[in-house]
C-alpha cells in the first residue's frame, strides 16, 4: 500500500478535485506498484483517500490565502474611531 501511495504522489501531481479513478488508472496501470497491489478495491480505496487529502489541502491553502489577503483591512479601526470621538467631545 505504501508503494502504491508513493506511485500516486509521484505520477499524479496534476490530480485535482475533478480527477476520477478510471482516468487515473489508465495512467498508472502498467506500473509495478500498481500490479503489486492485486485488489482493485484496495486500489480504489487508496486513491480515494489520496484524492480526499489533495482536495482538503487545496481548500485549506485557498482559505489561508484568502484570509491572508484580507487581513490588513481592519487594523486600527477602533483606535481611529476613538480618536474621532474624543475630537468631537472637545469641540
Secondary structure, DSSP 4 states (H G I P E B T S, - for coil): -HHHHHHHHHH-TT--TT--HHHHHHHHTTSHHHHHS--HHHHHHHHHHHHHHHHHHHHHHHHHHHHHHHGGGGTTHHHHHHHHHHHHHH-
